[in-house]
Amino acid sequence: GRRPACGSAFIICYACSVSWIDRGCIEGVPAGQREAGEVLGLTKRQIFFKITLLQMVKRIIPPMSNEIITLVKDTSLARTIAIIEITMAGEAFMKSKGITCPLFSTGVCYLAFVVFLTLLFSFIERKLSYLK
């Protein structure tokens, strides 16, 4: 059906994108950090969880917040395969009643949700900027 196709498309698209972000963040941790863990006698698993992963979290927040906000916006693309979503529902109501207020309010809902996510991720980024 349409719903599984939409879900599969979003899952595949964003899984690929997130995997590239993860890879970039892991490679962004300086090799000297891993070498220091080896000198301390840590195993590869300990080096990953105690050194690499902790430094990766700080680096991954900005691109992941962009991906999450983009996903929220991209769900409106589900309309192209006829999944009912907020914009489509507002437009259908506008056509049936002849007023534009519902379509405007759906836009305001999207804007409010994206602003909320932007503020949330900005707060998280500020909290994690202790290493600067």
N, CA, C and O atoms as CSV, one atom per row, in Angstrom:
chain,resi,resn,atom,element,x,y,z
A,1,GLY,N,N,0.796,-1.171,0.000
A,1,GLY,CA,C,0.000,0.000,0.000
A,1,GLY,C,C,0.854,1.256,0.000
A,1,GLY,O,O,2.081,1.213,-0.086
A,2,ARG,N,N,0.172,2.340,0.097
A,2,ARG,CA,C,0.847,3.640,0.046
A,2,ARG,C,C,1.624,3.950,1.314
A,2,ARG,O,O,2.727,4.494,1.258
A,3,ARG,N,N,1.052,3.607,2.445
A,3,ARG,CA,C,1.717,3.921,3.715
A,3,ARG,C,C,3.047,3.169,3.883
A,3,ARG,O,O,4.038,3.790,4.270
A,4,PRO,N,N,3.107,1.855,3.606
A,4,PRO,CA,C,4.407,1.170,3.700
A,4,PRO,C,C,5.428,1.700,2.693
A,4,PRO,O,O,6.621,1.768,2.987
A,5,ALA,N,N,4.956,2.073,1.514
A,5,ALA,CA,C,5.878,2.630,0.516
A,5,ALA,C,C,6.460,3.952,1.000
A,5,ALA,O,O,7.651,4.218,0.835
A,6,CYS,N,N,5.616,4.766,1.590
A,6,CYS,CA,C,6.086,6.051,2.123
A,6,CYS,C,C,7.065,5.831,3.265
A,6,CYS,O,O,8.124,6.457,3.310
A,7,GLY,N,N,6.715,4.947,4.184
A,7,GLY,CA,C,7.604,4.655,5.308
A,7,GLY,C,C,8.933,4.090,4.847
A,7,GLY,O,O,9.985,4.484,5.349
A,8,SER,N,N,8.893,3.170,3.898
A,8,SER,CA,C,10.126,2.585,3.374
A,8,SER,C,C,11.008,3.629,2.711
A,8,SER,O,O,12.227,3.625,2.888
A,9,ALA,N,N,10.396,4.520,1.953
A,9,ALA,CA,C,11.169,5.568,1.275
A,9,ALA,C,C,11.868,6.472,2.288
A,9,ALA,O,O,13.049,6.781,2.127
A,10,PHE,N,N,11.162,6.895,3.315
A,10,PHE,CA,C,11.769,7.753,4.326
A,10,PHE,C,C,12.854,7.006,5.106
A,10,PHE,O,O,13.914,7.564,5.389
A,11,ILE,N,N,12.591,5.755,5.449
A,11,ILE,CA,C,13.563,4.971,6.212
A,11,ILE,C,C,14.847,4.785,5.420
A,11,ILE,O,O,15.938,4.995,5.950
A,12,ILE,N,N,14.727,4.395,4.160
A,12,ILE,CA,C,15.919,4.165,3.340
A,12,ILE,C,C,16.686,5.466,3.127
A,12,ILE,O,O,17.907,5.501,3.277
A,13,CYS,N,N,15.982,6.520,2.784
A,13,CYS,CA,C,16.629,7.808,2.518
A,13,CYS,C,C,17.369,8.332,3.740
A,13,CYS,O,O,18.537,8.707,3.648
A,14,TYR,N,N,16.699,8.358,4.872
A,14,TYR,CA,C,17.317,8.934,6.057
A,14,TYR,C,C,18.322,7.996,6.716
A,14,TYR,O,O,19.249,8.462,7.379
A,15,ALA,N,N,18.160,6.692,6.547
A,15,ALA,CA,C,19.162,5.759,7.074
A,15,ALA,C,C,20.492,5.958,6.359
A,15,ALA,O,O,21.551,5.948,6.987
A,16,CYS,N,N,20.433,6.138,5.048
A,16,CYS,CA,C,21.671,6.389,4.294
A,16,CYS,C,C,22.309,7.708,4.720
A,16,CYS,O,O,23.521,7.784,4.923
A,17,SER,N,N,21.498,8.725,4.850
A,17,SER,CA,C,22.008,10.037,5.229
A,17,SER,C,C,22.619,10.018,6.627
A,17,SER,O,O,23.701,10.566,6.839
A,18,VAL,N,N,21.942,9.399,7.567
A,18,VAL,CA,C,22.427,9.340,8.946
A,18,VAL,C,C,23.704,8.499,9.032
A,18,VAL,O,O,24.600,8.815,9.816
A,19,SER,N,N,23.791,7.441,8.239
A,19,SER,CA,C,25.010,6.628,8.273
A,19,SER,C,C,26.220,7.430,7.798
A,19,SER,O,O,27.317,7.264,8.330
A,20,TRP,N,N,26.033,8.295,6.806
A,20,TRP,CA,C,27.141,9.151,6.360
A,20,TRP,C,C,27.521,10.166,7.435
A,20,TRP,O,O,28.700,10.458,7.634
A,21,ILE,N,N,26.534,10.689,8.113
A,21,ILE,CA,C,26.810,11.637,9.197
A,21,ILE,C,C,27.586,10.933,10.314
A,21,ILE,O,O,28.575,11.463,10.819
A,22,ASP,N,N,27.130,9.737,10.694
A,22,ASP,CA,C,27.821,8.972,11.741
A,22,ASP,C,C,29.263,8.679,11.349
A,22,ASP,O,O,30.181,8.866,12.148
A,23,ARG,N,N,29.457,8.223,10.129
A,23,ARG,CA,C,30.806,7.915,9.664
A,23,ARG,C,C,31.696,9.149,9.716
A,23,ARG,O,O,32.834,9.081,10.181
A,24,GLY,N,N,31.180,10.269,9.242
A,24,GLY,CA,C,31.957,11.504,9.270
A,24,GLY,C,C,32.311,11.947,10.678
A,24,GLY,O,O,33.415,12.433,10.925
A,25,CYS,N,N,31.377,11.779,11.596
A,25,CYS,CA,C,31.639,12.176,12.982
A,25,CYS,C,C,32.650,11.244,13.651
A,25,CYS,O,O,33.484,11.695,14.437
A,26,ILE,N,N,32.582,9.970,13.350
A,26,ILE,CA,C,33.555,9.034,13.913
A,26,ILE,C,C,34.942,9.335,13.355
A,26,ILE,O,O,35.925,9.341,14.096
A,27,GLU,N,N,35.021,9.586,12.047
A,27,GLU,CA,C,36.317,9.901,11.453
A,27,GLU,C,C,36.825,11.278,11.880
A,27,GLU,O,O,38.020,11.558,11.778
A,28,GLY,N,N,35.928,12.129,12.353
A,28,GLY,CA,C,36.319,13.464,12.790
A,28,GLY,C,C,37.043,13.491,14.127
A,28,GLY,O,O,37.687,14.481,14.474
A,29,VAL,N,N,36.934,12.403,14.874
A,29,VAL,CA,C,37.656,12.329,16.144
A,29,VAL,C,C,39.131,12.107,15.812
A,29,VAL,O,O,39.464,11.160,15.099
A,30,PRO,N,N,40.014,12.960,16.315
A,30,PRO,CA,C,41.438,12.832,15.976
A,30,PRO,C,C,42.015,11.457,16.312
A,30,PRO,O,O,41.671,10.855,17.329
A,31,ALA,N,N,42.894,10.977,15.442
A,31,ALA,CA,C,43.519,9.661,15.645
A,31,ALA,C,C,44.324,9.638,16.940
A,31,ALA,O,O,44.463,8.584,17.561
A,32,GLY,N,N,44.855,10.784,17.352
A,32,GLY,CA,C,45.621,10.861,18.586
A,32,GLY,C,C,44.801,10.476,19.800
A,32,GLY,O,O,45.343,9.965,20.780
A,33,GLN,N,N,43.505,10.713,19.748
A,33,GLN,CA,C,42.629,10.340,20.864
A,33,GLN,C,C,42.565,8.824,20.999
A,33,GLN,O,O,42.640,8.285,22.104
A,34,ARG,N,N,42.424,8.142,19.863
A,34,ARG,CA,C,42.392,6.675,19.886
A,34,ARG,C,C,43.749,6.107,20.315
A,34,ARG,O,O,43.824,5.148,21.083
A,35,GLU,N,N,44.805,6.716,19.807
A,35,GLU,CA,C,46.149,6.263,20.179
A,35,GLU,C,C,46.393,6.431,21.670
A,35,GLU,O,O,47.034,5.587,22.296
A,36,ALA,N,N,45.889,7.510,22.236
A,36,ALA,CA,C,46.035,7.727,23.677
A,36,ALA,C,C,45.314,6.626,24.456
A,36,ALA,O,O,45.809,6.169,25.487
A,37,GLY,N,N,44.150,6.203,23.969
A,37,GLY,CA,C,43.436,5.104,24.608
A,37,GLY,C,C,44.207,3.803,24.528
A,37,GLY,O,O,44.203,3.015,25.474
A,38,GLU,N,N,44.876,3.571,23.394
A,38,GLU,CA,C,45.694,2.358,23.254
A,38,GLU,C,C,46.865,2.381,24.224
A,38,GLU,O,O,47.210,1.361,24.820
A,39,VAL,N,N,47.473,3.554,24.379
A,39,VAL,CA,C,48.596,3.690,25.307
A,39,VAL,C,C,48.145,3.394,26.738
A,39,VAL,O,O,48.895,2.828,27.533
A,40,LEU,N,N,46.919,3.781,27.049
A,40,LEU,CA,C,46.391,3.519,28.395
A,40,LEU,C,C,45.979,2.063,28.575
A,40,LEU,O,O,45.601,1.655,29.674
A,41,GLY,N,N,46.051,1.279,27.503
A,41,GLY,CA,C,45.730,-0.138,27.598
A,41,GLY,C,C,44.263,-0.463,27.446
A,41,GLY,O,O,43.831,-1.548,27.833
A,42,LEU,N,N,43.480,0.455,26.888
A,42,LEU,CA,C,42.058,0.199,26.683
A,42,LEU,C,C,41.859,-0.709,25.472
A,42,LEU,O,O,42.650,-0.684,24.529
A,43,THR,N,N,40.804,-1.504,25.507
A,43,THR,CA,C,40.471,-2.339,24.351
A,43,THR,C,C,39.808,-1.456,23.292
A,43,THR,O,O,39.449,-0.312,23.571
A,44,LYS,N,N,39.646,-1.991,22.076
A,44,LYS,CA,C,39.011,-1.213,21.007
A,44,LYS,C,C,37.590,-0.822,21.386
A,44,LYS,O,O,37.139,0.282,21.083
A,45,ARG,N,N,36.898,-1.724,22.044
A,45,ARG,CA,C,35.529,-1.440,22.487
A,45,ARG,C,C,35.517,-0.299,23.517
A,45,ARG,O,O,34.689,0.608,23.430
A,46,GLN,N,N,36.430,-0.348,24.481
A,46,GLN,CA,C,36.510,0.711,25.491
A,46,GLN,C,C,36.897,2.041,24.846
A,46,GLN,O,O,36.369,3.090,25.213
A,47,ILE,N,N,37.815,1.992,23.892
A,47,ILE,CA,C,38.222,3.222,23.201
A,47,ILE,C,C,37.023,3.832,22.485
A,47,ILE,O,O,36.820,5.045,22.519
A,48,PHE,N,N,36.230,2.978,21.834
A,48,PHE,CA,C,35.069,3.509,21.112
A,48,PHE,C,C,34.058,4.124,22.067
A,48,PHE,O,O,33.610,5.250,21.848
A,49,PHE,N,N,33.689,3.403,23.124
A,49,PHE,CA,C,32.629,3.889,24.013
A,49,PHE,C,C,33.080,4.993,24.963
A,49,PHE,O,O,32.281,5.867,25.298
A,50,LYS,N,N,34.330,4.979,25.404
A,50,LYS,CA,C,34.786,5.958,26.394
A,50,LYS,C,C,35.461,7.183,25.780
A,50,LYS,O,O,35.557,8.226,26.426
A,51,ILE,N,N,35.928,7.064,24.539
A,51,ILE,CA,C,36.637,8.195,23.926
A,51,ILE,C,C,35.920,8.673,22.669
A,51,ILE,O,O,35.462,9.813,22.601
A,52,THR,N,N,35.827,7.797,21.683
A,52,THR,CA,C,35.288,8.191,20.375
A,52,THR,C,C,33.822,8.596,20.460
A,52,THR,O,O,33.447,9.665,19.978
A,53,LEU,N,N,32.999,7.764,21.062
A,53,LEU,CA,C,31.565,8.030,21.117
A,53,LEU,C,C,31.256,9.320,21.875
A,53,LEU,O,O,30.383,10.084,21.463
A,54,LEU,N,N,31.951,9.563,22.956
A,54,LEU,CA,C,31.691,10.774,23.744
A,54,LEU,C,C,32.038,12.040,22.960
A,54,LEU,O,O,31.344,13.051,23.070
A,55,GLN,N,N,33.110,11.985,22.169
A,55,GLN,CA,C,33.476,13.153,21.371
A,55,GLN,C,C,32.593,13.266,20.127
A,55,GLN,O,O,32.370,14.359,19.607
A,56,MET,N,N,32.100,12.133,19.666
A,56,MET,CA,C,31.236,12.118,18.491
A,56,MET,C,C,29.894,12.789,18.787
A,56,MET,O,O,29.324,13.449,17.918
A,57,VAL,N,N,29.395,12.622,20.002
A,57,VAL,CA,C,28.088,13.181,20.360
A,57,VAL,C,C,28.061,14.692,20.128
A,57,VAL,O,O,27.084,15.226,19.603
A,58,LYS,N,N,29.117,15.367,20.512
A,58,LYS,CA,C,29.174,16.814,20.340
A,58,LYS,C,C,29.182,17.194,18.859
A,58,LYS,O,O,28.567,18.184,18.463
A,59,ARG,N,N,29.871,16.416,18.060
A,59,ARG,CA,C,29.979,16.723,16.639
A,59,ARG,C,C,28.723,16.349,15.855
A,59,ARG,O,O,28.469,16.913,14.791
A,60,ILE,N,N,27.945,15.414,16.364
A,60,ILE,CA,C,26.823,14.894,15.592
A,60,ILE,C,C,25.543,15.708,15.777
A,60,ILE,O,O,24.641,15.616,14.945
A,61,ILE,N,N,25.441,16.490,16.830
A,61,ILE,CA,C,24.199,17.220,17.110
A,61,ILE,C,C,23.802,18.175,15.980
A,61,ILE,O,O,22.650,18.122,15.548
A,62,PRO,N,N,24.690,19.049,15.473
A,62,PRO,CA,C,24.236,19.968,14.410
A,62,PRO,C,C,23.735,19.277,13.139
A,62,PRO,O,O,22.651,19.621,12.668
A,63,PRO,N,N,24.473,18.314,12.556
A,63,PRO,CA,C,23.926,17.700,11.347
A,63,PRO,C,C,22.690,16.840,11.611
A,63,PRO,O,O,21.804,16.760,10.760
A,64,MET,N,N,22.620,16.200,12.773
A,64,MET,CA,C,21.440,15.390,13.056
A,64,MET,C,C,20.211,16.264,13.300
A,64,MET,O,O,19.099,15.891,12.925
A,65,SER,N,N,20.408,17.420,13.923
A,65,SER,CA,C,19.263,18.316,14.103
A,65,SER,C,C,18.755,18.798,12.752
A,65,SER,O,O,17.547,18.924,12.554
A,66,ASN,N,N,19.670,19.068,11.815
A,66,ASN,CA,C,19.241,19.447,10.464
A,66,ASN,C,C,18.460,18.320,9.804
A,66,ASN,O,O,17.454,18.572,9.141
A,67,GLU,N,N,18.909,17.082,9.975
A,67,GLU,CA,C,18.213,15.946,9.372
A,67,GLU,C,C,16.819,15.768,9.960
A,67,GLU,O,O,15.871,15.475,9.231
A,68,ILE,N,N,16.689,15.940,11.268
A,68,ILE,CA,C,15.385,15.766,11.907
A,68,ILE,C,C,14.418,16.849,11.443
A,68,ILE,O,O,13.257,16.566,11.148
A,69,ILE,N,N,14.897,18.084,11.378
A,69,ILE,CA,C,14.039,19.171,10.904
A,69,ILE,C,C,13.668,18.960,9.442
A,69,ILE,O,O,12.528,19.216,9.054
A,70,THR,N,N,14.606,18.501,8.632
A,70,THR,CA,C,14.312,18.221,7.226
A,70,THR,C,C,13.304,17.087,7.096
A,70,THR,O,O,12.445,17.122,6.215
A,71,LEU,N,N,13.400,16.083,7.961
A,71,LEU,CA,C,12.430,14.993,7.929
A,71,LEU,C,C,11.029,15.505,8.230
A,71,LEU,O,O,10.061,15.083,7.597
A,72,VAL,N,N,10.920,16.407,9.189
A,72,VAL,CA,C,9.611,16.989,9.503
A,72,VAL,C,C,9.054,17.708,8.271
A,72,VAL,O,O,7.871,17.587,7.953
A,73,LYS,N,N,9.908,18.445,7.594
A,73,LYS,CA,C,9.460,19.161,6.404
A,73,LYS,C,C,9.166,18.204,5.249
A,73,LYS,O,O,8.224,18.421,4.487
A,74,ASP,N,N,9.964,17.152,5.119
A,74,ASP,CA,C,9.801,16.224,4.001
A,74,ASP,C,C,8.562,15.359,4.107
A,74,ASP,O,O,8.126,14.783,3.110
A,75,THR,N,N,7.992,15.256,5.284
A,75,THR,CA,C,6.776,14.454,5.380
A,75,THR,C,C,5.655,15.045,4.540
A,75,THR,O,O,4.715,14.345,4.163
A,76,SER,N,N,5.758,16.340,4.248
A,76,SER,CA,C,4.750,16.922,3.358
A,76,SER,C,C,4.894,16.379,1.940
A,76,SER,O,O,3.959,16.460,1.144
A,77,LEU,N,N,6.080,15.818,1.620
A,77,LEU,CA,C,6.256,15.189,0.317
A,77,LEU,C,C,5.460,13.894,0.212
A,77,LEU,O,O,5.240,13.384,-0.887
A,78,ALA,N,N,5.036,13.371,1.337
A,78,ALA,CA,C,4.218,12.164,1.311
A,78,ALA,C,C,2.929,12.391,0.539
A,78,ALA,O,O,2.278,11.443,0.101
A,79,ARG,N,N,2.581,13.619,0.383
A,79,ARG,CA,C,1.377,13.963,-0.370
A,79,ARG,C,C,1.465,13.469,-1.807
A,79,ARG,O,O,0.451,13.146,-2.425
A,80,THR,N,N,2.697,13.414,-2.339
A,80,THR,CA,C,2.837,12.989,-3.724
A,80,THR,C,C,2.419,11.546,-3.932
A,80,THR,O,O,2.098,11.157,-5.054
A,81,ILE,N,N,2.414,10.749,-2.882
A,81,ILE,CA,C,1.932,9.384,-3.018
A,81,ILE,C,C,0.628,9.197,-2.238
A,81,ILE,O,O,0.263,8.086,-1.854
A,82,ALA,N,N,-0.056,10.314,-2.021
A,82,ALA,CA,C,-1.429,10.347,-1.497
A,82,ALA,C,C,-1.575,9.815,-0.082
A,82,ALA,O,O,-2.584,9.186,0.238
A,83,ILE,N,N,-0.605,10.052,0.754
A,83,ILE,CA,C,-0.772,9.778,2.178
A,83,ILE,C,C,-1.362,11.046,2.786
A,83,ILE,O,O,-0.862,12.144,2.543
A,84,ILE,N,N,-2.401,10.901,3.559
A,84,ILE,CA,C,-3.021,12.087,4.149
A,84,ILE,C,C,-2.097,12.631,5.231
A,84,ILE,O,O,-1.719,11.913,6.157
A,85,GLU,N,N,-1.745,13.882,5.107
A,85,GLU,CA,C,-0.936,14.549,6.117
A,85,GLU,C,C,-1.526,15.929,6.339
A,85,GLU,O,O,-2.539,16.271,5.729
A,86,ILE,N,N,-0.928,16.707,7.181
A,86,ILE,CA,C,-1.558,17.941,7.673
A,86,ILE,C,C,-1.842,18.954,6.565
A,86,ILE,O,O,-2.902,19.580,6.568
A,87,THR,N,N,-0.917,19.128,5.620
A,87,THR,CA,C,-1.145,20.108,4.552
A,87,THR,C,C,-2.256,19.646,3.631
A,87,THR,O,O,-3.104,20.440,3.223
A,88,MET,N,N,-2.253,18.370,3.307
A,88,MET,CA,C,-3.287,17.839,2.425
A,88,MET,C,C,-4.664,17.930,3.082
A,88,MET,O,O,-5.649,18.261,2.423
A,89,ALA,N,N,-4.729,17.636,4.376
A,89,ALA,CA,C,-5.999,17.727,5.094
A,89,ALA,C,C,-6.496,19.173,5.127
A,89,ALA,O,O,-7.689,19.428,4.961
A,90,GLY,N,N,-5.573,20.118,5.342
A,90,GLY,CA,C,-5.962,21.533,5.350
A,90,GLY,C,C,-6.447,21.997,3.993
A,90,GLY,O,O,-7.408,22.761,3.902
A,91,GLU,N,N,-5.788,21.542,2.936
A,91,GLU,CA,C,-6.205,21.935,1.587
A,91,GLU,C,C,-7.560,21.333,1.229
A,91,GLU,O,O,-8.388,21.988,0.597
A,92,ALA,N,N,-7.782,20.086,1.633
A,92,ALA,CA,C,-9.080,19.448,1.373
A,92,ALA,C,C,-10.192,20.199,2.091
A,92,ALA,O,O,-11.266,20.405,1.526
A,93,PHE,N,N,-9.948,20.605,3.319
A,93,PHE,CA,C,-10.951,21.363,4.068
A,93,PHE,C,C,-11.188,22.714,3.410
A,93,PHE,O,O,-12.322,23.188,3.337
A,94,MET,N,N,-10.098,23.338,2.925
A,94,MET,CA,C,-10.221,24.633,2.262
A,94,MET,C,C,-11.083,24.504,1.010
A,94,MET,O,O,-11.924,25.364,0.745
A,95,LYS,N,N,-10.882,23.444,0.243
A,95,LYS,CA,C,-11.671,23.259,-0.978
A,95,LYS,C,C,-13.131,22.975,-0.669
A,95,LYS,O,O,-14.013,23.428,-1.399
A,96,SER,N,N,-13.402,22.235,0.396
A,96,SER,CA,C,-14.787,21.892,0.708
A,96,SER,C,C,-15.546,23.067,1.302
A,96,SER,O,O,-16.735,23.232,1.027
A,97,LYS,N,N,-14.893,23.876,2.098
A,97,LYS,CA,C,-15.574,24.990,2.768
A,97,LYS,C,C,-15.353,26.333,2.078
A,97,LYS,O,O,-16.111,27.277,2.303
A,98,GLY,N,N,-14.316,26.424,1.236
A,98,GLY,CA,C,-14.062,27.662,0.518
A,98,GLY,C,C,-13.356,28.743,1.329
A,98,GLY,O,O,-13.379,29.910,0.939
A,99,ILE,N,N,-12.736,28.385,2.436
A,99,ILE,CA,C,-12.003,29.371,3.222
A,99,ILE,C,C,-10.530,28.960,3.305
A,99,ILE,O,O,-10.208,27.772,3.279
A,100,THR,N,N,-9.649,29.944,3.404
A,100,THR,CA,C,-8.210,29.664,3.392
A,100,THR,C,C,-7.601,29.537,4.779
A,100,THR,O,O,-6.427,29.190,4.903
A,101,CYS,N,N,-8.360,29.805,5.808
A,101,CYS,CA,C,-7.832,29.760,7.176
A,101,CYS,C,C,-7.231,28.396,7.549
A,101,CYS,O,O,-6.164,28.372,8.162
A,102,PRO,N,N,-7.858,27.267,7.211
A,102,PRO,CA,C,-7.253,25.975,7.588
A,102,PRO,C,C,-5.882,25.745,6.944
A,102,PRO,O,O,-4.983,25.203,7.587
A,103,LEU,N,N,-5.715,26.148,5.694
A,103,LEU,CA,C,-4.421,25.969,5.042
A,103,LEU,C,C,-3.375,26.856,5.710
A,103,LEU,O,O,-2.233,26.434,5.891
A,104,PHE,N,N,-3.751,28.075,6.076
A,104,PHE,CA,C,-2.843,28.971,6.785
A,104,PHE,C,C,-2.467,28.393,8.144
A,104,PHE,O,O,-1.305,28.449,8.546
A,105,SER,N,N,-3.440,27.844,8.846
A,105,SER,CA,C,-3.153,27.295,10.174
A,105,SER,C,C,-2.269,26.050,10.089
A,105,SER,O,O,-1.473,25.812,10.997
A,106,THR,N,N,-2.386,25.249,9.028
A,106,THR,CA,C,-1.474,24.112,8.890
A,106,THR,C,C,-0.043,24.600,8.669
A,106,THR,O,O,0.905,23.996,9.170
A,107,GLY,N,N,0.110,25.683,7.926
A,107,GLY,CA,C,1.440,26.267,7.740
A,107,GLY,C,C,2.006,26.771,9.060
A,107,GLY,O,O,3.194,26.602,9.339
A,108,VAL,N,N,1.164,27.381,9.861
A,108,VAL,CA,C,1.585,27.869,11.174
A,108,VAL,C,C,1.987,26.697,12.079
A,108,VAL,O,O,2.943,26.807,12.847
A,109,CYS,N,N,1.262,25.583,11.989
A,109,CYS,CA,C,1.621,24.388,12.776
A,109,CYS,C,C,3.000,23.881,12.387
A,109,CYS,O,O,3.818,23.579,13.256
A,110,TYR,N,N,3.264,23.786,11.088
A,110,TYR,CA,C,4.591,23.367,10.635
A,110,TYR,C,C,5.659,24.335,11.141
A,110,TYR,O,O,6.696,23.913,11.653
A,111,LEU,N,N,5.403,25.615,10.995
A,111,LEU,CA,C,6.363,26.626,11.432
A,111,LEU,C,C,6.624,26.505,12.932
A,111,LEU,O,O,7.776,26.548,13.363
A,112,ALA,N,N,5.580,26.357,13.719
A,112,ALA,CA,C,5.744,26.254,15.170
A,112,ALA,C,C,6.558,25.014,15.546
A,112,ALA,O,O,7.418,25.077,16.424
A,113,PHE,N,N,6.287,23.897,14.885
A,113,PHE,CA,C,7.019,22.668,15.198
A,113,PHE,C,C,8.493,22.785,14.819
A,113,PHE,O,O,9.365,22.344,15.567
A,114,VAL,N,N,8.773,23.380,13.657
A,114,VAL,CA,C,10.161,23.551,13.223
A,114,VAL,C,C,10.884,24.547,14.127
A,114,VAL,O,O,12.054,24.338,14.451
A,115,VAL,N,N,10.221,25.615,14.536
A,115,VAL,CA,C,10.838,26.574,15.461
A,115,VAL,C,C,11.141,25.892,16.796
A,115,VAL,O,O,12.213,26.091,17.368
A,116,PHE,N,N,10.199,25.088,17.292
A,116,PHE,CA,C,10.433,24.352,18.536
A,116,PHE,C,C,11.656,23.445,18.417
A,116,PHE,O,O,12.511,23.437,19.303
A,117,LEU,N,N,11.742,22.679,17.323
A,117,LEU,CA,C,12.901,21.798,17.131
A,117,LEU,C,C,14.191,22.592,17.010
A,117,LEU,O,O,15.219,22.182,17.550
A,118,THR,N,N,14.157,23.719,16.313
A,118,THR,CA,C,15.345,24.551,16.157
A,118,THR,C,C,15.828,25.074,17.512
A,118,THR,O,O,17.025,25.036,17.800
A,119,LEU,N,N,14.918,25.552,18.332
A,119,LEU,CA,C,15.287,26.044,19.661
A,119,LEU,C,C,15.808,24.912,20.548
A,119,LEU,O,O,16.777,25.092,21.285
A,120,LEU,N,N,15.167,23.755,20.474
A,120,LEU,CA,C,15.605,22.607,21.262
A,120,LEU,C,C,17.029,22.204,20.894
A,120,LEU,O,O,17.866,22.004,21.775
A,121,PHE,N,N,17.307,22.086,19.600
A,121,PHE,CA,C,18.639,21.666,19.189
A,121,PHE,C,C,19.681,22.755,19.422
A,121,PHE,O,O,20.845,22.441,19.673
A,122,SER,N,N,19.296,24.015,19.344
A,122,SER,CA,C,20.224,25.093,19.684
A,122,SER,C,C,20.613,25.011,21.158
A,122,SER,O,O,21.777,25.198,21.512
A,123,PHE,N,N,19.632,24.731,22.011
A,123,PHE,CA,C,19.899,24.575,23.441
A,123,PHE,C,C,20.859,23.409,23.684
A,123,PHE,O,O,21.806,23.531,24.460
A,124,ILE,N,N,20.609,22.286,23.020
A,124,ILE,CA,C,21.480,21.114,23.184
A,124,ILE,C,C,22.894,21.428,22.704
A,124,ILE,O,O,23.869,21.050,23.353
A,125,GLU,N,N,23.009,22.119,21.567
A,125,GLU,CA,C,24.337,22.483,21.049
A,125,GLU,C,C,25.075,23.393,22.027
A,125,GLU,O,O,26.277,23.230,22.235
A,126,ARG,N,N,24.366,24.352,22.630
A,126,ARG,CA,C,25.017,25.243,23.609
A,126,ARG,C,C,25.481,24.449,24.829
A,126,ARG,O,O,26.560,24.708,25.363
A,127,LYS,N,N,24.677,23.487,25.270
A,127,LYS,CA,C,25.056,22.677,26.438
A,127,LYS,C,C,26.280,21.814,26.133
A,127,LYS,O,O,27.073,21.531,27.031
A,128,LEU,N,N,26.438,21.399,24.890
A,128,LEU,CA,C,27.563,20.536,24.520
A,128,LEU,C,C,28.779,21.327,24.012
A,128,LEU,O,O,29.757,20.726,23.566
A,129,SER,N,N,28.730,22.640,24.075
A,129,SER,CA,C,29.848,23.438,23.554
A,129,SER,C,C,30.916,23.691,24.628
A,129,SER,O,O,31.675,24.656,24.538
A,130,TYR,N,N,30.968,22.832,25.629
A,130,TYR,CA,C,31.931,23.011,26.719
A,130,TYR,C,C,33.368,22.747,26.273
A,130,TYR,O,O,34.304,23.126,26.977
A,131,LEU,N,N,33.559,22.114,25.133
A,131,LEU,CA,C,34.919,21.793,24.697
A,131,LEU,C,C,35.559,22.898,23.870
A,131,LEU,O,O,36.726,22.780,23.497
A,132,LYS,N,N,34.830,23.964,23.576
A,132,LYS,CA,C,35.386,25.055,22.767
A,132,LYS,C,C,36.320,25.912,23.565
A,132,LYS,O,O,36.876,26.876,23.039
